[in-house]
Amino acid sequence: MKNILYIHTHDTGCFTSVYGKNVPTPHVKAFAEDALSFRHAFCASPTCSPSRGALLTGRYPHENGLIGLAHRGFSIQNPETHMASFFRSQGFETVLCGVQHEEKSYDYTSRSMVYSQTLGYEKNLSFLQEEGCQVDGCQADHINAERTAEYLLHRCSDRPFFLSYGMFQTHRPYPESETFDPESVELPEGVFDTEEARLDTSALYESLAQFDRNFQIVMDALKAAGLYENTIIISTTDHGLANPFSKCTLFDRGIGVSLIVRIPQYPLTHGTWYNGMVSHVDLFPTLCDAEGLPKPAWLSGVSLLPVFENPQHQIRDHVFAEINFHTSYEPARCIRTQRYKYIRYYDEAWDKYNMTNCDDSALKGFLVQAGWREQSKPRELLFDLYFDPMENNNLVCDSEYEEVLQHLRLALHDWQIRTHDRIPAWQDYKGLCKLNRRDDLSPTVTDPSQLDSAIEAAVTH
């Protein structure tokens, strides 16, 4: 059997040079030139823990139970369905180094060791604060890259490994940058050009550069250890950039992700692109097929192995994604086809944008000052992506698209019935999980009045 190396970042979306952006990720791009890159890959939920839980269980968040952030009290209902637990049961040595966001927290303390064991990891090589020095997430990423490299170069087990190397980057806050000129950076899609936006993006560039250097450390070690041609490699992220109308939204800027996969036994796909749509939930069944293992009954995804056999093969004609909780309650669902996107919000008591579900930044502050908090969001949205790839023109009320609207409504409803999707009520999680009020501004709260105990007051505001 092949080894499996899963490398993942926070909040990167498709903002790398692999996807044509003028950003400092040359080593990731070099890897893509020897792997299969997916041009239209989507997460199952554009918020951290639910996205990762879906990828690593092969089930949508409402199926596996991880419908909100793990460090705020949500969890996978059956951790034995986690990829680490499954591959351990199949004889793999399961190893974590760095971030996992599916169980409790990755707080760089000894508690993290216990949490990773719950998910099925035998070994946790991650940096711990108890080791005697205080570092931030970006510094921890580098330490963990070195430890991952050390493991690869000196491992003594004869079992195949399932190794997860997780980075904090490119999560906010970004590291300060003196390297990248704000005047010459390429702004992400949907960002209004201001001096503050350029400073913010130059710091994002620095975070991307650090991610890329850590990626190189791990890949160089894999090759030096003679393991490159015997290892399936997955490089991806959880969801879009931590910008307004990106992360924690069902727009393509929120659910679109970088996905690069190398399966050694399919050399004809190395350095090529797949243009069809795929979902993160498809990775688990793909790995099972690539390893010749029986697929567990709980999987909801579709194996991508036919794509590796024929990159012209169309696996999907639609993908689904969902939101339930990020820092506050904001249930929503979407279906995306090649041409159309349909989004529906389900919170009947709140029609404003949830500011607390958007990470604090200069970009957010600019929009808040311009009146974002006073704007209402539609209950339903329909986009014709051929004519409107930036998803700006809502066609729900356009009679010419009535047939399309009804078709997508029905397709979404059928998926919800088929996967037993019950839109959660926030009251069911009151006191069990940390929830911000929907009318709050920042995801970071210190006042108990900003939490779920006061959420009923927010409904009347």
HELIX and SHEET records of a PDB file:
HELIX    1   1 SER A   17  TYR A   19  5                                   3    
HELIX    2   2 PRO A   26  ALA A   32  1                                   7    
HELIX    3   3 CYS A   48  THR A   57  1                                  10    
HELIX    4   4 PRO A   61  ASN A   64  1                                   4    
HELIX    5   5 ALA A   70  ARG A   72  5                                   3    
HELIX    6   6 PRO A   79  THR A   81  5                                   3    
HELIX    7   7 MET A   83  SER A   89  1                                   7    
HELIX    8   8 ARG A  111  LEU A  119  1                                   9    
HELIX    9   9 GLN A  129  GLU A  131  5                                   3    
HELIX   10  10 GLY A  137  HIS A  154  1                                  18    
HELIX   11  11 PRO A  182  SER A  184  5                                   3    
HELIX   12  12 GLU A  195  ALA A  224  1                                  30    
HELIX   13  13 TYR A  228  ASN A  230  5                                   3    
HELIX   14  14 ASP A  252  ILE A  255  1                                   4    
HELIX   15  15 PRO A  267  THR A  269  5                                   3    
HELIX   16  16 HIS A  280  ASP A  282  5                                   3    
HELIX   17  17 LEU A  283  GLU A  291  1                                   9    
HELIX   18  18 LEU A  305  GLU A  309  1                                   5    
HELIX   19  19 MET A  355  ASN A  357  5                                   3    
HELIX   20  20 ALA A  362  GLN A  369  1                                   8    
HELIX   21  21 TRP A  372  GLU A  374  5                                   3    
HELIX   22  22 SER A  399  TYR A  401  5                                   3    
HELIX   23  23 GLU A  402  ARG A  418  1                                  17    
HELIX   24  24 TRP A  426  TYR A  429  5                                   4    
HELIX   25  25 PRO A  448  GLN A  450  5                                   3    
HELIX   26  26 ASP A  452  ALA A  454  5                                   3    
HELIX   27  27 ILE A  455  THR A  460  1                                   6    
SHEET    1   A 8 LYS A 123  ASN A 124  0                                        
SHEET    2   A 8 GLU A  93  GLY A  98  1                                        
SHEET    3   A 8 PHE A 161  GLY A 166  1                                        
SHEET    4   A 8 ASN A   3  THR A   9  1                                        
SHEET    5   A 8 THR A 231  THR A 237  1                                        
SHEET    6   A 8 LEU A 259  ARG A 262 -1                                        
SHEET    7   A 8 LEU A  36  PHE A  42 -1                                        
SHEET    8   A 8 GLY A 256  VAL A 257 -1                                        
SHEET    1   B 8 LYS A 123  ASN A 124  0                                        
SHEET    2   B 8 GLU A  93  GLY A  98  1                                        
SHEET    3   B 8 PHE A 161  GLY A 166  1                                        
SHEET    4   B 8 ASN A   3  THR A   9  1                                        
SHEET    5   B 8 THR A 231  THR A 237  1                                        
SHEET    6   B 8 LEU A 259  ARG A 262 -1                                        
SHEET    7   B 8 LEU A  36  PHE A  42 -1                                        
SHEET    8   B 8 THR A 272  SER A 279  1                                        
SHEET    1   C 4 HIS A 318  PHE A 325  0                                        
SHEET    2   C 4 TYR A 329  THR A 337 -1                                        
SHEET    3   C 4 TYR A 340  TYR A 345 -1                                        
SHEET    4   C 4 GLU A 380  ASP A 384 -1                                        
END                                                                             
